[in-house]
Amino acid sequence: MAKDIKIGSFRAPYNFVPLNKDVFGDVFSIEEPISQDVPFQDGEDGVVRLEIKNLTPMLIGGTKDGNDVFSVRACDDRYFIPATSLKGMIRSVLEIMSFGKMKQYDKDFFAFRDVANRDKSLGYSEKMDDVRSGWLCAEGDTYKLYPCKYDKIAISDVKRQFRCYVQGNDAFKKADKFYENNLGYYPDVEGMKLVCTGDISGKMHEYLFSAKASDGEMVDDDVIKKFLSVYKPSKAYGKDGNSFKLRERLENGMDLPVFYHCDEKTGKVATIGISRMYRYPFAKGVEQAAKQNSCKELDMAERIFGYISKEDSLKGRVQFGHAFAKSAIGQNEIVTKPVVLGSPQATYYPLYLKQAQGNRKYVTYNSNEPEIAGRKRYTIMQNMVADEKMPHGNGNENVGSQLHMLPSNIDFEGEIIVHNLKKEELGALLAAITFYGQRELHHNIGMGKALGMGKLNVEVRLDGFKYSEMEYMNTFVQKMDAFTKAKYNKSWKDTEQITTLFALAQEHPNGMEDCYMSLDEYKHYKDGKNFTVRPNESYKIQQSPFDINAEVISKARLLAKEGNYDALNVLSKIKSEFWKSDDLQKFEALENEIRQVLDKNKTKPTVVAPTPEQPSSLSIVDFLASFRIASIAAFAGKLKKREHIEESDWSLIEEKLKLEIPNLKKGDQRNWQDFSKWKPIVDTIGETVAKKLYDSI
């Protein structure tokens, strides 16, 4: 009777930020070399202090005891978030935000085994029909393959002749068992060598290999690279800690029995495997699918964090410290749960490669020009997955883990020591930490991100720097705007990379607990029985007042951190948006948050907003909020009514122009882009200031 398989939607607990084809390489990296000893003229030193709260239970693995995994602790028993974990978390966001190079991936090749010949385009059956046998040997720095003949031998005959033979073992364990019984790795049987392969359901035979031929064929390095790459993840033959079992056997001089397939055109060895129906390598790997346009300059992440390559290296100019829990955590507070962690790897091409809805056929690593779906990001869940929804597997205790997690709402504090960063570099770092000042967006860290674990809220305080957090971030965004408008004709925040990053960092509603597909569902979709493409947009949620007014709220929060009571004036402008959405309670909570920050940081007197009829006495924020950008003449008229403009006000004026000019009619936009049309503004504020304003936008 056929198994009744329930097929749900095509889903996963992660999605992908589209890979940027063009890389933002800063010309400073060539014109002004980075030095630890000679500071930039405008370089700054200081400390970025981090205040971190985990909003869901968190586990950053420190120690293992069998299947039990415990959170990392210092020698004085204090729990902490390791500096390396924080650095990796921040760098991954910064690489996306700064349109950086994608370098953090294994240059592996994947493989397929299609015994049922479901995808005829792969040609698996034809390849396996022409499989040959031989002995693979390492000879110095090269590999040779010596052909031989092979035959089958019934497992019942093997058991009768060799009592030490144990079914259920992999090929290496079977060979080792023979060796332990003084039979050699491959015992003699009627003038041939007994070669055992791994077991599968219903297996009836092992193999007999003849002696290797006198002449061997040199195997190309690329073939060996694919062979080792395919078996590297295998528990039986691949990496186990610092050991790579397959490679070690070859390097220790052992002749390894293998099956192989030759290229039809050249006749040379094309692929190698350990079993008769082996996993056949795809033609292309991750490196070929993760292509970006060449960029010789350093990207922002390389400049800030440093890098190491075969040719050279650069020391980073930021030093992360551990973030320690501010209070003790008792053992009775630790959250313990049994769970099975795991997900498909990048070999699962329906998700990991960019697919097109109209093709009706999946792009694979054998396709002409495969492209990765992007940079993988786990979506942020409102809460950790409920116990009854946790994946517990099939009861096999060898694959399960007992997680000992830190409870929610623990406050941590850490710091980043900054040395010789330029203004835009510090802005990039702060934007990556705070998602450009959007408190409703979250990082996640540690184990179990797919289950909602490790959701973080991160805030910063600047110590020893010249400017405000907002000014640093705006300097970075100005740089990025110039780049993205030139490459994509879009402002930075409107690119698909940034909109997708922010969408995935939002809290996603309850009901995502079933986000993992079952093994049957994974197989169903990969077989193409229901060709489906999951677009990035599938995880974008309906915009709330927080989303619509993210920039205004961010500005209010940053003003509050500076102790500037204009923060409340800014916030009052968007109260109606929350009223329309029936979210006044959320607005009141936001207002209370701003007031608490002001009380903590107040350094300036409250600014009482005057009436709109007195534009000269309005705060700069209220003045700018009192009108919309239209014609150049109208804007000049507004500036004339402003008796005095502080030096610090120009950054807000620039920001207003950048936000509103792109929304004007095309003709008005062209006027703003032509400085010769700026005469009314020049007459009002002078040519020097006007030109500086023009250049900045």
N, C-alpha and C positions, 0 to 999 in steps of 0.2 A: 504494500500500500504506500502510495507516495506521501512524503512528509508534507504536512500543511504548514507552509511558510508565510508568515505575516510580513508583508513588505510595506514599510512606512515611507515617509518622505526622505529625500536625499539630504543628509544632514551631518554635521560634525560640530564639536565644541570649539572649533577654531575656524578662522577664515584667513584671507591673505590680503595684505596691502599691495596693490599693483607695483611691480618693480619699475623704478624710474630708468628709462633708457639713457637719459642724459644725466651726467654727474656734475654736480656743482664743485668745481675745483678752483679754489681761491688763488688768484694771481699772486697774493702775498707770499705763497709758499715758494715761488720762484724769485720774485723781486727782493724779498726781505727774508732771508733764511732764518729758521727758528733756532734759537740758542738758549741753553739753560743759564749761560753766564752773562750774555749781553742782552739786556732787556730791550723790548720794543720801546720806541719813544712814547707810545700811548699804551703800553702794557700795564696791567694792574695786578697787584697781589692782594690777597684777602682770604676770608673764610666764608664759605656758604654753609650755614648751619641747617641741618635737616631735622624736622619734627615729623615722625612717622607713626601712623596708627594702622594696625591690621584690622580691617573691618570684618574679616571672616577668619576662622581658624587657619593657622599657618604652620608649615613644616619645611624647614630648610635642613636637609639631612646632614647630620654630623656623625652619628655612629650607628652601626647596625649590629644587631645581635640575633642571628638567625634571620627570621622574617620580620623582626621588630625593627622599626626605624625611629630614631630619636632626634629631637632638635639639637642643633649645635649649641654647646655651652662653653664658657670660658673656664679657666682653671679655678676661679672663685665661685663657680656654679651660676654665674649670671648668663642669662640667655641673650643672644645677640643675632643681628642680621649681618652676615659676613660682608666685608668691604667688596670682595670680588663679585658677590651676588648683586649688590647695589650697582656696582660699576657696569656690569653686563646689562642689567635692566635698563639703566639710563642710556647707555651707549646704543642699544638697539633702537630706542625711540629717536635718539639724536640722528642716527644714520638715515632714518626715514624722513624726519623733519628737514634735514639739510641736503636731501637728495644725494646721499653718499653712495660710495661703492658697496656692492654686496660681495663680501669676502668670507663671511663666517659660514662656510658650508664645507662638507666633506666632498672631495672630488671623486665620488664613488660611481660605480656602474651598477645598475640593477639588472635583474634577470626575470625570465618568465618560464613557466612550465605549463603547457597547454595540451595535456594528454588527450583530452576529449576533442581537441581541434575546434574549439568554439570560435576562435578568431582566425579565420583562414588566411588573413593578410600576414599573420606572423609566420606562417609556414612551418610550424613546430614539427608536425608529423613528418614532413618531407625531410627536414634536417635530421631527425632522429632515425629515419630509415637508412641514412648514409653514415651512421656513427661508426668510428673505428676505435681500436684499442691500442694502448702503448704504455711505455714506462717513461715517466717524466723525471729528469735528473737535473740538479743544479751543478753546473761546472764553472767554477769561478764566479764571475759576475753575470754569466749567461745561463740560459736554460736550453736543454736539448730534449727532444721527444724521440724515443726509439720505438718504432712500430712493432706490433706483435699480433698474433692471432688470438681470438678468444672463443670460448664455448661456454655452454651452461652446464651446471650440475645441480641436481635436485637437492633441496634443503634436507630432505629425509636421508639422502646418501651422505651428506656432510655430517649430520648428527650421528649416523651409524659409524663413521670413521673417526670422528673427533668429539669425544665426550665433553671437552672444554668449550665447545661451540655453544654460545648462548644467543638465542633469538631475542630480538628486542633492543639489541645494542646498535650503536652506529658503527660505521666502517672502521674507525680507528680503535674503538674499544674491542671489537672483534679481533683485529690484528694484534693488539697488545695482549689479549688473552692467550692467543697462540704462542706469542713470544715468551710469556711467563711460563708456559708449559714446554719450553725448549724445542718448539717446533718452527722457530723463526716467525717473522711477521706473516709470511705467505707460504704455508706448508706445501710440500710436494704432493701432487696427486697425478699419477700416471704420466710422469714426465712434464707436467705443467704446474703452475702455481695457483693455489686456491686464493681467489680475491673475493672478499666479502664487501658488500655495499650496505648502506643503511636500510632499515626495515620500513616497509609500508604495509598497509592492510592487504591481505591476500597474497603476499609475496610467496613464490614457490621455488625460486632458484637463486643460487649464487653463481659465481663465474670462475672459469679457469683461463689463465693467461699463459701463453707460451713464453719462452725466453725472449729477451729483447733482441731486435735485429742488430747486426754489427754496425750499421750506419745510422746515425741519428740526424734529425733535422733541427736546425736552430729555430727556436720559437721567438717571434717578435716580442719586444718589451710590452707593447700595447695589449697583446693577447694574455701575457702573464698578469699584467695590471688588472685586466678585467676578471681573470680567473680568481685572483686573490681578493679582489674587491667584492665579488659575488659571495664568497664564502666567509668574509670577515664577520658579518653579523651572526653566523651560525654558532650555536653553543657547542656543537660537536667538533667543528673544524676551524672555527674562527678565533676571535680575540677573547681571551679570558684574563682580565687584568692586564698585566704587562706581557702576557704570553699570546702568541699567534700560532696555534697548533700546526696549521697547515704549512706555514712558512718555515717553522722550526724543523719540521721533518725533512723538508727539502734541503735546508741549509746544513743540516746535520749529515748530509750525504746519503739519505735514504732514497732508493728508487721508488717512486710513487706510481701505482697502477692507476691509469686514468682512461677515460673515453674522450674522443675528440672528433671534431668536424672540420673538414677542409673547405676552403673557399672554392666555389665552382670555377671561377675564372683563373685564379693563380695556382690552385692546387696546394697552397700553403695552409698550415694549421691556422684555423680561424677562431675556434673556441675550444675550451677544455672543461670537463666536469668529472666529478668523482663517481657518479652513478650512471647507469646505462641510459636512463631517461633524465638527464641532468637539467638543471636550471640554465637556460640559454641566455647569455648576456644580450641586452639591448644594444643597438648600434651606438647610441649616444648616452652620455651621463649627465649629471647635474651641471657640471662645468659648461657643457655645450648648450644647456637650456637656460642658463643664467647669464645671458649675454647683455652687456651694456656697452654704450659707445665709449671708445677709448678716452681716457683722461690721464694725462701725465702729471698734472698737479696733484697735490695732496687734497683730499676732501676734508671737510670740517672735523669729522671724527678722528681721522689720522692726525690732524694738527693738534687736537686737544688731548686725545688719549694716547697718542704715540702708536707705533707699529713695529713689527719685526718681519723682515723678508730675507730671502736668500742673498739679496744684493746689499742691503743696508738696514738701518733701524733708526728709530727716533724715540727718545724718552718722552713720556707724556708730561703735561704741565698741570695736571690735576691729581691729587692724592686723596683717595677715598679712605675713610676710617670705618671701623665696625660701628654699627648702630646698636647701642646697648639698651635693654629694657630699663625704664626709669624706676621700676619697682620690682620687688621679688615676686616670683611666680611659684606658688606651692605645687607639689606633686599632685595634690588633690584637684588642682585646677586643670591639669593636662587632659586634653580630649583624645580618647583612644578609640580608633575605629578600624575594623578589618576591611580591606578593599583590594581589588585587583586593578592595577594601573597599567594602561597600555593603549595604544592606538596604532592605526596603519602608518607605515613609514612612507617616505617620499616615493617609493616604488608604486604606490597606489595612484596611478596617473589620472583617474577621473577627477580627483580633487587637487592633486599637487601640480598638474600641468594646466596651462591656460586652454580652456575649451571654448568652442564656438557653437552656439545653440543651433545654427542652421545646418551644420555638417552631418548630423545624424550618425556620426561615427567619432569615437574618441581619438584624440591626439595621444600618441604614445611616445616613448623614447626611441622608437624606430621611425617616427615621422620625419619628414624632411627638415623642418625647422621648429622643433618643440620649444616652447617657452614655459618657464616656471610660472605658476599662478601668482607668485609674489613672495613677500616676506610674511612668514607665518606668525599670527597673533592669536592668542586665546581670548575669546570674548569674555567680558566681565559680567558675572552673574550677580543678582541682588543678594542671594544667600547661597550658602553651601548646599549641595545636593542632600536631600533628606535621606535618612538611613535606609529606608525601604527602596530607594532608587539607586543606592550605591552599587557599583558593579562588583559582585562577589565571585564571579567565575563559575566553574563547574565543581567547586569543592576541592580542587587540587591544591593542597597546601604549599606546594613548591612554587606556585606562581602568585600566590597571595602575599599581601604585606599587612602587618599590624602597624598602623601609623599612630605615633604619639605626638599630637599636635599642640601648639600653643593656643590658648583660648583667644577669642576675639577681643578687640578693643584694648590691646596692650600698647602703651606709649613707648616709643623708642626715640633716642636722640643720637645723632651722628654728625659728622662734618666732612666737608670737602675742602682741602687746602688748595688754593688756586695760586699759581705762579705765572706771572707774565702773560696773562690772557688779554687779547684785544677786546674792545667793546662788543663787537659782533659775536666773538667766540663765547664770551660770558653770557651773552644773550641767548645763544644756541643752547648752552648748558642749562640755563634757567628755564627756557621754553620746554626742553625735554623733561625736566624734573616735574614741572607744573602743568604740562600740556597747554602751554601758553596761558597760564593763569586760570585755567578752568577747573575749579574745585570739584565739579560734578564728574570729572573724568578720573579714572583710576589706573594705577599700575597693578600687575599681579606678579607674584614671585614664588619660587620654591616648587615643591611637589604638589600634584593634584590640582593644577590650574584648571584642567578640564572639568573638575568637580566643584569649582567655585572657591577653592582654597586660595589663600595668600593674597586676597584683595587689599590693596594699600591706599591710604590717603597720605600724600606727602606734601608738606609745606616747607618753605624756606625762609631764612632770615639772613640778611647780608651784613657782614662785619668787615669794615675796613675798605669799602669801595666808594667811588666818587658819586655814582648816580643811583637812581631808583631802579628797582626790579623791572618796572615797565619800560623805562628808557633803554635798558640793555636789550630787552626782548624786542622792542620796536626797531632798534638798530639792526638786529639780526634779520627781522622780517623784511625790512627795507632791502637788504641785500638779496634775500630770497625772492622778493617780488620782482626785482629787476631781472633775475635769472629766469623765473617761471614765465614772466610776460614775454621775454625774448624767445623762449623755447616752446611754450605751450599757449601763448596769448591769454594767459589766465593769471590772476593774482595767486599768491602762494596758498592762501587759505581755501581757494576754490578748486585747487587741483585734486584729482581723484586720489592721490596719495594721502593728502592731509585730511580730506573729508572721510576717507575710509578709516584712517588711523583713529580719528576722533569718534567715528561711529562705533568702532570695536571697543573703544575705551569707556563708552557709556555703560551704565548698569542696564542689563537686559532683563526683561520681565520674567517672573516666575513661569514655570512650564517648560523650561529648557532642560529639565533634568534628564529627559530621554534623548539628549542630543547625540549620544553615540548610537551608531547603527549596530545591529547584530552581525555576526559573521556571515549569516545567510544573506542579509541585506547587502553587505559589502560585496559579496560574490555575485549577487543578482545584478547590481548596477555595473560592476566591472565586466560582466559577461555581455553587457549591452542589451539586456532584455528590456530595459526601460531607459533608453538614452536620456540622460538628464544633465543639465549644467546648472550648478548652483552659483548664481551671480553674487558678487560682493555686496550688492545692495540688499540682499536678503536679510542682513542683520541690522539695517538702519531702522531705528524705531521712530515712531511719530514724534515730531519735535514738541518739546514742552516749552514753557516760558523761559526756562533756564537755557535751552538750546538757542532760541530765537534771540535772546538778549545776552548771549555768552560774553560778548566783548564789553558790554556795559557793566555787567556784574564783575567781570575781571578787573575793569578799571576801578570800580568802587572798592573792591577788596585791596587792590594795590595802594589806593589813596589812604585807606584805613590803616594799612600797615605802616604808612609814613606818618600817621597821626593827623591826617588832613581831613577835616570835617566836611569838605566838599564831597566826600564819599556818600553822605546821606542825601545831598542834593542830587547827585548822579542817580542814586537808587530810586528816588521818588519819581523819576521820569518814566519808570517802567512798571509802576504799581498796577496800572490799568490792565497790562497784559496778563498779570496773575489773576486779576478780578475776572477778566473774560474767561479764563480757563478754570475758574472756580478753585484756584490754588492760593487763596489769600493766606491760609495758614503757613504755606511754604514761604510766602513773601515775608510774613512776620518773623519766621525763624531766620530767614536770611538777614532781615533788618537787625534782629537781636545779635546775630553773629557779628555784623559790621560794628554795632555799638560796643560789643565786648572787645573787639580788636582795637577800636579807637580808645577805649578806656585804658587799655594796656599800653598803647603806644603814643598817647596824645602829647604832642609837642607844639601844636599850633592852636590858637583860639578858634572857637566856632565861627564859621562865616555865615552870617545871616543873609539869605538871598533877598535882594531888593526887588522892587516891582519891575515888570518888563519895560515900563516907560522910562527907566533910568539905565540904559545899556552901559554907560560909562562906569557905573558902580556895581554892576553885576560881577559875580565871580566869573572867571574865564570859562569854566564848565557851563554855567548857566547862559552866559553870553553866546557860546557856540551852539547850545541847544535851542536857542530862541529863533533860529532861522535855518533854512535849507540852502545849500549851495545851488546857485543858478548861473546867471551870466557873470562875466568878469566885472562889469560895471556895478552890478548889484552888490557883489562881494566887496568891492572897493568902497562902496557907500557904507556898508556895515563897519568896515575897519575905520572909516573916518569918525564914526560915532563913538569909537572906543578911544578915550583920552590917552590911555597909556597901556602898552603891552609889555609885560615882563619878558625877559630872555627865556625863562622856563616855559612861557605860554606857547612859544612857536611850535614845540613838539606836538601839542594838542591841536593847533591849527593845521599843521601838516597832516595829522591823522584824520581830521575831518575832511580835508580835501581829498585824501586818498580813498576814503570810504565812499564819498558821495559823487565825485566826478565820474567814476565808471558807470553810474546809473543815469547820467544825463543823456539827452539826445545826441546822436552822432555828430551833428553840426556843432553843438556846444562843446562836446569833448574835443573836437579839432581846434576850436578856439583856445581852449585851455592848454593845448599841447604846443601852441605857437607863441613864443615869448614876445614876439612883436605886437601881439594883441593884448599884452598885459599893461599897456600904458596907464589905464586908470589906477591899477594897483601900484605901479612905479611912482606915479604922482602922489600917492598917499603915503607909502612907507619907504620910498627911496629905492634906487635901482639895485644897490648892493644887497639889501635885505630881500627885495623881490626876486633877484636872480638866485639867491641862496634857497629861497622857498621853492622856486620853480625847479631847480636842480634836484631838490630832495624828494619831489613827488613825481 
